[in-house]
Amino acid sequence: MTANIQFRLTPTSQSSVWGSMQKKAIVFTKDSTNLFFHVLTKCNLSCTHCYINKEQHGTNTLDIETIKNWLNIFSKKASQTNLIFLGGEPTLHPDLSLAIKEANRIGFNLITIDTNGYLFHNILEKISCTDVDFITFSLDGATKKTNDAIRGKGSYEKVIEGIHKARTKNFACSIIYTVSDRNIHELELMPDIVHKLGLQRFFVQVIGMRGESSKNNKKLQVSKDVWLETIPKVAKTISDHGIIVMYPKVFLNNSDSFQCAGNVADNYFVFPNGRVYQCPICEDFPLHSYEIKNNQLMATPQINEKDLFSLTIPEGCVMNKMIQPQNLSYNKNGLPDHQIACCLLKEEIS
């Protein structure tokens, strides 16, 4: 077992669960370029923790020509850029398969689809396992009761069905489990599920207080003690099945130094209204670093999120302190008990 603090997506060789087929695995390391491309904000579900904020991200669906033009903005570094198609629900886009073909033509390093599992427009019939490196499914409970309370009635069965369909066609698959106070009690049930589904990766994601979560008055973030007691143990159990597990560091140790991904990696979170962020926690605000105008990436004037990346505070992440300080605590001298890591900082166990 190895545990690495990393930032970027980079390819490594990994034996597939489907025999001799080799697939590349994605790991987050520093000095990388990652393009998170939201081709629309429309979705068939209304998840209680959805981060989409249509006031800030727009409501339009990009046409295929615009998608191609925007992909080509990043073509110079395509061979070092990892591309993730997102929504809303990206498979709701009728031309997602054409966007994937264009991404392959340009030569992006790794291509992933993040989906809720409904797999609209017969997407698995329009692309092959050689067109995308991974299909990542969102599942937020080990049982139908817990998952469907968060993601919507029927979504549990649909995502399991979607994974089976994708596996049958030899697509490499992974799961994202967004941990909150509503579902962490079922995380210990996930190792058997992940193993039986034949997945290659398992992502734990910490819930962010943005989008729909920011409107919820209930306690959603788990405490430091619960996080540290649960997450590393479950990650180890899943990795013992030969599955790569990645989870956020969240709480830094005294020996750890805080690093902001905005300073050490190139992350672009592109939305259909042309806004381009570098930090996902900033997405609820008009703080975007860039904007796409006339098919060109244009820097936005100050003040924007870049001005926050250089700030140093005892609590670690500036945006965490500003908008989601619930997971901070202080000693009797008024100093934070711990620093909060950059939300893009991951630990990998393989």
C-alpha positions as CSV (number, residue, x, y, z in Angstrom):
1,M,0.0,0.0,0.0
2,T,1.2,3.5,-0.8
3,A,-0.3,6.8,0.3
4,N,0.6,9.8,-1.8
5,I,-0.4,13.4,-1.5
6,Q,-0.9,14.4,-5.1
7,F,-2.7,16.9,-7.4
8,R,-2.6,16.1,-11.1
9,L,-4.1,13.4,-13.4
10,T,-1.4,11.3,-14.9
11,P,-1.5,7.9,-16.7
12,T,-0.1,4.7,-15.3
13,S,-0.5,1.2,-16.5
14,Q,-3.0,-1.0,-14.7
15,S,-4.2,-4.6,-15.4
16,S,-7.9,-4.5,-16.2
17,V,-10.5,-6.6,-14.3
18,W,-11.5,-7.8,-17.8
19,G,-8.4,-9.8,-18.5
20,S,-5.3,-8.7,-20.4
21,M,-6.7,-5.4,-21.5
22,Q,-4.6,-2.5,-20.1
23,K,-6.1,0.8,-19.0
24,K,-4.5,4.0,-17.7
25,A,-5.3,5.0,-14.2
26,I,-5.8,8.6,-13.2
27,V,-4.0,10.0,-10.2
28,F,-3.9,13.6,-9.0
29,T,-0.4,15.2,-8.9
30,K,1.2,18.6,-9.0
31,D,2.1,20.5,-12.2
32,S,-0.8,19.1,-14.2
33,T,-3.4,20.4,-16.5
34,N,-7.0,19.2,-15.9
35,L,-10.0,20.4,-17.9
36,F,-13.4,19.9,-16.2
37,F,-15.8,20.7,-19.1
38,H,-19.5,21.2,-18.2
39,V,-21.3,20.9,-21.6
40,L,-24.6,21.8,-20.0
41,T,-26.2,22.4,-16.6
42,K,-29.4,20.5,-17.2
43,C,-30.0,17.3,-15.2
44,N,-32.7,14.7,-14.8
45,L,-32.0,14.5,-11.0
46,S,-32.2,17.0,-8.2
47,C,-29.5,15.8,-5.8
48,T,-29.6,17.5,-2.4
49,H,-25.9,18.3,-2.7
50,C,-25.7,19.3,-6.3
51,Y,-23.0,22.0,-6.8
52,I,-24.5,23.5,-10.0
53,N,-25.6,27.1,-9.4
54,K,-27.5,28.1,-12.5
55,E,-27.4,31.8,-11.5
56,Q,-23.6,31.6,-11.8
57,H,-23.2,28.8,-14.3
58,G,-25.9,29.5,-16.8
59,T,-28.8,27.3,-18.1
60,N,-27.8,26.8,-21.8
61,T,-26.6,23.7,-23.5
62,L,-23.6,24.2,-25.7
63,D,-24.0,23.2,-29.3
64,I,-21.5,20.8,-30.7
65,E,-19.6,23.5,-32.8
66,T,-19.1,25.6,-29.6
67,I,-17.9,22.5,-27.7
68,K,-15.4,21.7,-30.5
69,N,-14.2,25.3,-30.6
70,W,-13.8,25.4,-26.8
71,L,-11.9,22.1,-26.7
72,N,-9.5,23.5,-29.3
73,I,-8.7,26.4,-27.0
74,F,-6.8,23.9,-24.9
75,S,-5.3,21.9,-27.8
76,K,-1.7,23.2,-27.4
77,K,-1.3,21.2,-24.1
78,A,-3.9,18.5,-25.0
79,S,-1.3,15.7,-24.7
80,Q,-0.7,16.7,-21.1
81,T,-4.3,17.6,-20.3
82,N,-6.9,15.3,-18.7
83,L,-10.4,16.0,-19.9
84,I,-13.5,15.3,-17.8
85,F,-17.0,15.8,-19.4
86,L,-19.5,16.9,-16.8
87,G,-23.0,18.5,-16.5
88,G,-25.6,18.6,-15.1
89,E,-25.8,15.2,-16.6
90,P,-23.4,15.1,-19.6
91,T,-25.2,12.2,-21.4
92,L,-28.3,14.4,-21.7
93,H,-26.3,16.2,-24.4
94,P,-27.4,14.7,-27.7
95,D,-23.9,15.2,-29.2
96,L,-21.7,14.0,-26.4
97,S,-20.4,11.2,-28.5
98,L,-19.3,13.7,-31.2
99,A,-17.6,15.8,-28.5
100,I,-15.7,12.7,-27.3
101,K,-14.6,11.9,-30.9
102,E,-13.3,15.5,-31.2
103,A,-11.4,15.2,-28.0
104,N,-9.7,12.1,-29.3
105,R,-8.9,13.8,-32.6
106,I,-7.3,16.7,-30.7
107,G,-5.3,14.2,-28.6
108,F,-6.2,14.8,-25.0
109,N,-4.2,12.7,-22.5
110,L,-7.1,11.0,-20.7
111,I,-10.9,11.3,-21.3
112,T,-13.5,10.7,-18.7
113,I,-17.3,10.9,-18.5
114,D,-18.8,11.7,-15.1
115,T,-22.4,10.4,-15.1
116,N,-25.4,9.7,-12.8
117,G,-25.8,6.3,-14.5
118,Y,-28.9,6.9,-16.7
119,L,-26.7,7.0,-19.8
120,F,-29.0,8.9,-22.1
121,H,-29.0,8.9,-25.9
122,N,-27.6,5.4,-26.1
123,I,-24.2,6.8,-25.4
124,L,-22.6,3.3,-24.9
125,E,-23.8,2.4,-28.4
126,K,-22.2,5.5,-29.9
127,I,-18.7,5.3,-28.3
128,S,-16.4,2.4,-27.5
129,C,-14.1,1.6,-24.5
130,T,-11.2,2.9,-26.6
131,D,-12.8,6.4,-26.9
132,V,-12.8,7.1,-23.2
133,D,-10.5,6.0,-20.4
134,F,-13.1,5.9,-17.7
135,I,-16.8,6.3,-17.1
136,T,-17.3,7.5,-13.5
137,F,-20.6,6.9,-11.8
138,S,-22.0,8.9,-8.9
139,L,-23.3,6.7,-6.0
140,D,-24.0,8.2,-2.6
141,G,-25.2,5.3,-0.6
142,A,-24.6,1.5,-0.2
143,T,-28.4,1.0,0.0
144,K,-31.2,2.2,-2.2
145,K,-32.8,4.0,0.8
146,T,-29.8,6.2,1.6
147,N,-28.7,6.9,-2.0
148,D,-32.2,7.7,-3.3
149,A,-32.9,10.0,-0.4
150,I,-29.9,12.1,-1.6
151,R,-30.1,11.6,-5.4
152,G,-33.7,10.8,-6.1
153,K,-36.1,7.8,-6.3
154,G,-34.9,5.0,-8.5
155,S,-31.4,6.4,-9.0
156,Y,-29.7,3.6,-7.0
157,E,-31.0,0.8,-9.3
158,K,-30.3,3.0,-12.4
159,V,-26.6,3.6,-11.5
160,I,-26.0,-0.1,-10.8
161,E,-27.7,-1.0,-14.0
162,G,-25.6,1.5,-15.9
163,I,-22.3,0.1,-14.4
164,H,-23.3,-3.4,-15.5
165,K,-24.0,-2.2,-19.0
166,A,-20.7,-0.3,-19.2
167,R,-18.7,-3.2,-17.8
168,T,-20.4,-5.6,-20.3
169,K,-19.0,-3.4,-23.1
170,N,-15.5,-3.4,-21.5
171,F,-15.6,0.3,-20.3
172,A,-13.3,1.0,-17.4
173,C,-15.6,2.2,-14.6
174,S,-15.2,4.0,-11.3
175,I,-17.5,5.4,-8.6
176,I,-17.6,8.8,-6.8
177,Y,-19.1,8.7,-3.3
178,T,-19.7,12.2,-1.9
179,V,-19.4,11.8,1.9
180,S,-21.8,13.7,4.1
181,D,-23.4,13.2,7.5
182,R,-26.3,11.6,5.7
183,N,-24.3,8.7,4.2
184,I,-21.0,8.1,5.9
185,H,-22.6,5.4,8.1
186,E,-22.9,3.3,4.9
187,L,-19.3,3.8,3.6
188,E,-18.1,0.7,5.4
189,L,-20.6,-1.3,3.2
190,M,-19.0,-0.1,0.0
191,P,-15.9,-2.4,-0.3
192,D,-18.0,-5.5,-1.1
193,I,-20.1,-3.5,-3.6
194,V,-17.2,-2.0,-5.3
195,H,-15.4,-5.4,-5.6
196,K,-18.5,-7.2,-6.9
197,L,-19.1,-4.5,-9.5
198,G,-15.6,-5.0,-10.9
199,L,-14.6,-1.3,-10.6
200,Q,-11.1,-0.1,-11.1
201,R,-11.3,3.1,-9.0
202,F,-13.2,4.5,-6.1
203,F,-13.3,8.2,-5.3
204,V,-14.4,9.6,-1.9
205,Q,-15.4,13.2,-2.2
206,V,-16.1,15.5,0.7
207,I,-19.3,17.5,0.4
208,G,-18.9,21.2,-0.3
209,M,-21.2,23.8,1.0
210,R,-22.0,25.2,-2.4
211,G,-24.9,25.0,-4.8
212,E,-27.8,23.1,-3.2
213,S,-25.8,22.2,-0.1
214,S,-25.4,25.9,0.8
215,K,-29.2,26.2,1.1
216,N,-29.5,23.3,3.5
217,N,-29.6,24.2,7.2
218,K,-28.9,20.7,8.3
219,K,-25.5,19.5,9.4
220,L,-23.9,17.9,6.3
221,Q,-20.1,17.9,6.8
222,V,-18.7,15.2,9.1
223,S,-16.4,16.0,12.0
224,K,-12.7,15.5,11.9
225,D,-12.8,12.6,14.3
226,V,-15.5,10.7,12.2
227,W,-13.6,11.5,9.0
228,L,-10.3,10.2,10.3
229,E,-11.9,7.1,11.9
230,T,-13.8,6.1,8.8
231,I,-12.2,7.2,5.5
232,P,-8.6,5.8,5.7
233,K,-9.9,2.4,7.0
234,V,-12.5,2.0,4.3
235,A,-10.0,3.2,1.6
236,K,-7.5,0.5,2.8
237,T,-10.2,-2.2,2.7
238,I,-11.2,-1.3,-0.9
239,S,-7.6,-1.1,-2.0
240,D,-7.0,-4.6,-0.7
241,H,-9.2,-5.7,-3.6
242,G,-6.7,-4.2,-6.1
243,I,-8.8,-1.1,-6.6
244,I,-7.3,2.4,-6.7
245,V,-8.8,4.6,-4.0
246,M,-8.6,8.4,-3.8
247,Y,-9.9,10.6,-1.1
248,P,-9.4,14.2,0.1
249,K,-6.9,14.9,2.7
250,V,-9.2,17.6,4.3
251,F,-7.5,17.8,7.7
252,L,-3.8,18.5,7.6
253,N,-1.4,17.1,10.1
254,N,1.0,19.4,12.0
255,S,3.8,18.1,9.8
256,D,1.9,18.9,6.6
257,S,2.3,22.1,4.7
258,F,-0.7,23.7,3.1
259,Q,-0.6,24.0,-0.7
260,C,-3.2,25.5,-3.0
261,A,-3.8,23.7,-6.3
262,G,-4.4,27.2,-7.8
263,N,-0.7,27.8,-7.4
264,V,0.8,24.4,-8.3
265,A,-1.5,23.0,-11.0
266,D,-3.6,24.2,-14.0
267,N,-7.2,23.3,-13.4
268,Y,-9.9,24.7,-15.6
269,F,-13.6,24.3,-14.6
270,V,-15.5,25.4,-17.7
271,F,-19.2,26.3,-17.6
272,P,-21.7,26.8,-20.5
273,N,-21.9,30.5,-19.9
274,G,-18.2,30.9,-20.6
275,R,-17.0,31.2,-17.1
276,V,-13.8,29.4,-16.3
277,Y,-12.8,28.8,-12.7
278,Q,-9.6,27.4,-11.2
279,C,-11.0,26.6,-7.7
280,P,-14.3,24.7,-7.4
281,I,-15.2,26.3,-4.0
282,C,-15.3,29.7,-5.8
283,E,-17.9,28.6,-8.2
284,D,-20.9,30.0,-6.3
285,F,-19.4,33.5,-6.9
286,P,-18.4,35.7,-9.8
287,L,-14.7,35.2,-9.0
288,H,-13.7,33.2,-12.1
289,S,-10.2,33.6,-13.3
290,Y,-11.1,33.5,-17.0
291,E,-13.9,33.9,-19.4
292,I,-14.3,32.4,-22.9
293,K,-15.2,35.1,-25.4
294,N,-15.1,34.7,-29.2
295,N,-13.6,31.2,-28.6
296,Q,-10.6,32.7,-26.7
297,L,-9.7,32.2,-23.1
298,M,-9.5,35.7,-21.6
299,A,-8.2,36.6,-18.1
300,T,-10.8,38.5,-16.0
301,P,-9.8,41.7,-14.1
302,Q,-9.2,41.8,-10.4
303,I,-10.5,40.9,-7.9
304,N,-10.9,37.2,-8.8
305,E,-10.0,33.9,-7.3
306,K,-6.4,34.2,-8.2
307,D,-6.0,36.9,-5.7
308,L,-7.1,34.5,-3.0
309,F,-4.6,31.7,-4.0
310,S,-1.6,33.7,-2.7
311,L,-3.2,34.5,0.7
312,T,-1.8,32.7,3.8
313,I,-3.9,32.1,6.8
314,P,-3.6,29.8,9.8
315,E,-6.7,27.9,8.8
316,G,-5.2,26.8,5.4
317,C,-7.7,27.2,2.6
318,V,-9.0,30.7,2.4
319,M,-12.3,29.9,0.6
320,N,-13.0,27.2,3.2
321,K,-12.7,29.7,6.0
322,M,-14.9,32.2,4.1
323,I,-17.9,30.0,3.1
324,Q,-17.7,26.7,4.9
325,P,-16.0,27.2,8.3
326,Q,-18.1,24.5,9.9
327,N,-15.3,22.0,9.9
328,L,-12.9,24.4,11.7
329,S,-12.3,24.4,15.4
330,Y,-10.1,26.6,17.6
331,N,-8.1,26.2,20.8
332,K,-8.3,28.4,23.9
333,N,-5.8,30.8,22.3
334,G,-8.0,31.3,19.3
335,L,-5.7,29.4,17.0
336,P,-7.1,26.7,14.6
337,D,-6.7,23.1,15.9
338,H,-5.8,22.1,12.3
339,Q,-5.5,23.4,8.8
340,I,-8.0,22.5,6.1
341,A,-6.3,21.2,2.9
342,C,-7.0,22.4,-0.6
343,C,-10.2,20.6,-1.8
344,L,-8.2,19.2,-4.8
345,L,-5.6,17.6,-2.6
346,K,-6.0,13.9,-2.7
347,E,-4.5,10.8,-1.1
348,E,-4.2,7.8,-3.3
349,I,-4.1,4.2,-2.0
350,S,-3.3,1.5,-4.5
